[in-house]
Amino acid sequence: MLDRHARQWIDPPLNAIGVGLAARGFTANGVTLIGLALGLFAALLIALGWTVWALIPLLASRLADGLDGAVARATCKTDFGGYLDIAVDFLFYGAIPMAFVWADPAGNGAAGAFLLASFYFNGTSFLGYAILAEKHGHQTDAQGQKTLYYSNGILEGTETIVFFVLLCLFETYFAPFAWVFGTLCFLTATLRIYAAKQIYTN
């Protein structure tokens, strides 16, 4: 819901930095993998109970997630690059909740499983919608220039990053936060499927 508004503010500086990184020999896929490594390191810190410290690599990984597209735009966008980016994003989004479950299986297990199930359902609705949009030749740049069709929703990347930051700052509230956020993810996916039914029913 907030991505298109956030893009207006973050894309210009990201594009400028992306040009600089490309000039220094960085590749978009390389930046994507750096972001993944940072995200997984954040998950490790969370699992070890160092949740506040995890904010540093977590936010750095999201910076890299924005910069890989900027580097691609400064050099050459590829379909594989877009595919790698979304695959890495989904791994990151799953690793952070799982880390909280590892940190406290008894206290966070049920809520974490619910949250991961909601991510799974939401991700499937997102990718399925992208396939339908591609099949019908639909395009959008509302969330920036992307290789895949990015359908909007109640919860998008910006909201998820804010959610992860709140989890790291208030780790004892993981369970109630996860129940609420997971419910909104289920709602987002359901509304996306309804929208697809309205548009793509022959």
Wavefront OBJ file of the C-alpha trace (Angstrom):
o trace
v 0.000 0.000 0.000
v 2.915 2.355 0.765
v 5.400 1.181 -1.865
v 4.337 3.549 -4.632
v 4.584 6.530 -2.261
v 7.932 5.406 -0.848
v 9.303 4.991 -4.375
v 8.885 8.687 -5.070
v 11.339 9.447 -2.288
v 13.826 6.587 -2.451
v 14.232 5.965 -6.204
v 16.173 9.162 -7.091
v 18.967 8.664 -4.508
v 19.047 4.904 -5.161
v 19.417 5.483 -8.894
v 22.279 7.915 -8.295
v 24.086 5.430 -6.034
v 23.355 2.644 -8.522
v 25.125 4.557 -11.287
v 28.146 4.928 -9.030
v 28.200 1.248 -8.108
v 27.867 0.204 -11.751
v 30.789 2.456 -12.658
v 32.862 0.648 -10.027
v 32.107 -2.757 -11.522
v 29.282 -3.954 -9.290
v 26.647 -6.094 -10.990
v 22.960 -6.149 -10.134
v 23.020 -9.859 -9.347
v 26.068 -9.390 -7.157
v 24.287 -6.697 -5.147
v 21.259 -8.986 -4.844
v 23.416 -11.740 -3.342
v 25.131 -9.289 -0.981
v 21.666 -8.295 0.208
v 20.781 -11.948 0.770
v 23.937 -12.543 2.809
v 23.165 -9.515 4.970
v 19.559 -10.633 5.450
v 20.573 -14.142 6.481
v 23.149 -12.708 8.876
v 20.378 -10.606 10.421
v 18.306 -13.765 10.819
v 21.234 -15.494 12.541
v 21.586 -12.622 15.005
v 17.866 -12.781 15.760
v 18.032 -16.526 16.346
v 20.898 -15.921 18.800
v 18.837 -13.327 20.649
v 20.687 -10.225 19.413
v 17.620 -8.681 17.834
v 18.555 -5.001 18.145
v 21.957 -5.631 16.589
v 20.186 -7.495 13.794
v 18.650 -4.206 12.661
v 21.952 -3.123 11.099
v 22.355 -5.985 8.589
v 18.566 -6.203 8.164
v 18.269 -2.599 6.996
v 21.485 -2.903 4.980
v 20.014 -5.900 3.184
v 16.926 -3.888 2.256
v 19.171 -1.094 0.984
v 20.907 -3.642 -1.220
v 17.496 -4.877 -2.362
v 16.766 -1.386 -3.654
v 20.224 -0.871 -5.104
v 20.263 -4.040 -7.227
v 17.463 -2.645 -9.372
v 19.227 0.720 -9.574
v 22.418 -0.979 -10.755
v 20.410 -2.984 -13.299
v 18.820 0.192 -14.663
v 22.271 1.760 -14.935
v 23.644 -1.242 -16.853
v 21.330 -3.889 -18.297
v 18.129 -5.334 -16.869
v 17.668 -9.075 -17.408
v 14.800 -11.458 -16.810
v 17.072 -13.668 -14.715
v 18.018 -10.700 -12.561
v 14.352 -10.029 -11.819
v 13.801 -13.716 -11.085
v 16.799 -13.887 -8.748
v 15.671 -10.733 -6.961
v 12.182 -12.028 -6.160
v 13.501 -15.473 -5.125
v 16.000 -13.861 -2.742
v 13.296 -11.556 -1.365
v 11.055 -14.485 -0.504
v 13.919 -16.314 1.196
v 14.657 -13.222 3.276
v 10.986 -12.733 4.185
v 10.806 -16.328 5.408
v 14.137 -16.325 7.245
v 13.325 -13.458 9.613
v 10.143 -14.970 11.133
v 11.833 -18.379 11.281
v 14.687 -16.818 13.242
v 12.242 -15.559 15.864
v 10.786 -19.056 16.111
v 14.265 -20.527 16.601
v 14.962 -17.918 19.290
v 11.863 -18.944 21.263
v 10.122 -22.042 19.848
v 7.650 -22.360 22.700
v 6.589 -18.732 22.768
v 6.770 -17.938 19.050
v 6.145 -21.279 17.345
v 2.395 -21.103 16.691
v 2.352 -17.426 15.717
v 5.450 -17.902 13.569
v 3.875 -20.836 11.713
v 0.743 -18.759 11.094
v 2.837 -15.848 9.813
v 4.888 -18.059 7.485
v 1.716 -19.678 6.126
v 0.321 -16.214 5.403
v 3.565 -15.247 3.615
v 3.339 -18.445 1.565
v -0.246 -17.728 0.538
v 0.414 -14.050 -0.134
v 3.532 -14.831 -2.175
v 1.661 -17.380 -4.258
v -1.139 -14.916 -4.992
v 1.461 -12.292 -5.941
v 3.391 -14.529 -8.337
v 0.231 -16.044 -9.800
v -1.116 -12.575 -10.518
v 2.177 -11.658 -12.195
v 1.852 -14.685 -14.486
v -1.691 -13.716 -15.470
v -0.657 -10.108 -16.082
v 2.220 -11.246 -18.296
v -0.069 -13.590 -20.219
v -2.501 -10.754 -20.928
v 0.208 -8.198 -21.717
v -0.531 -5.977 -18.713
v 2.203 -3.701 -17.393
v 2.631 -1.285 -14.508
v 5.396 0.862 -13.053
v 3.467 1.894 -9.935
v 6.077 0.116 -7.772
v 8.965 1.212 -9.973
v 10.443 -0.414 -13.052
v 10.265 -4.150 -12.411
v 10.847 -7.281 -14.445
v 7.698 -8.837 -12.974
v 4.235 -7.320 -12.707
v 3.944 -6.023 -9.135
v 0.327 -6.030 -7.991
v -0.395 -3.764 -5.052
v -2.052 -4.771 -1.801
v -2.716 -3.847 1.806
v 0.754 -5.090 2.746
v 3.760 -4.652 0.478
v 7.505 -4.423 0.915
v 7.523 -1.163 2.856
v 5.042 -2.426 5.431
v 6.954 -5.674 5.802
v 10.240 -3.896 6.481
v 8.570 -1.694 9.096
v 7.063 -4.847 10.622
v 10.466 -6.536 10.846
v 11.978 -3.441 12.452
v 9.211 -3.421 15.067
v 9.817 -7.117 15.758
v 13.493 -6.437 16.391
v 12.751 -3.488 18.671
v 9.933 -5.216 20.583
v 10.835 -8.897 20.360
v 8.658 -9.879 23.324
v 5.601 -8.875 21.304
v 6.454 -11.159 18.380
v 3.380 -13.387 18.834
v 0.666 -10.690 18.854
v 2.419 -8.761 16.073
v 2.668 -11.941 13.989
v -1.006 -12.847 14.449
v -2.097 -9.375 13.314
v 0.337 -9.087 10.415
v -0.377 -12.626 9.256
v -4.114 -11.931 9.239
v -3.526 -8.840 7.084
v -1.369 -10.942 4.727
v -4.198 -13.442 4.326
v -6.567 -10.551 3.621
v -4.157 -9.044 1.085
v -3.900 -12.345 -0.789
v -7.657 -12.883 -0.734
v -8.317 -9.407 -2.142
v -5.684 -9.979 -4.846
v -7.381 -13.217 -5.884
v -10.725 -11.406 -5.982
v -9.192 -8.694 -8.172
v -7.768 -11.341 -10.504
v -11.202 -12.951 -10.761
v -12.718 -9.597 -11.759
v -10.080 -8.916 -14.405
v -9.095 -12.312 -15.769
v -12.346 -14.285 -15.843
v -13.010 -15.022 -19.500
l 1 2 3 4 5 6 7 8 9 10 11 12 13 14 15 16 17 18 19 20 21 22 23 24 25 26 27 28 29 30 31 32 33 34 35 36 37 38 39 40 41 42 43 44 45 46 47 48 49 50 51 52 53 54 55 56 57 58 59 60 61 62 63 64 65 66 67 68 69 70 71 72 73 74 75 76 77 78 79 80 81 82 83 84 85 86 87 88 89 90 91 92 93 94 95 96 97 98 99 100 101 102 103 104 105 106 107 108 109 110 111 112 113 114 115 116 117 118 119 120 121 122 123 124 125 126 127 128 129 130 131 132 133 134 135 136 137 138 139 140 141 142 143 144 145 146 147 148 149 150 151 152 153 154 155 156 157 158 159 160 161 162 163 164 165 166 167 168 169 170 171 172 173 174 175 176 177 178 179 180 181 182 183 184 185 186 187 188 189 190 191 192 193 194 195 196 197 198 199 200 201 202
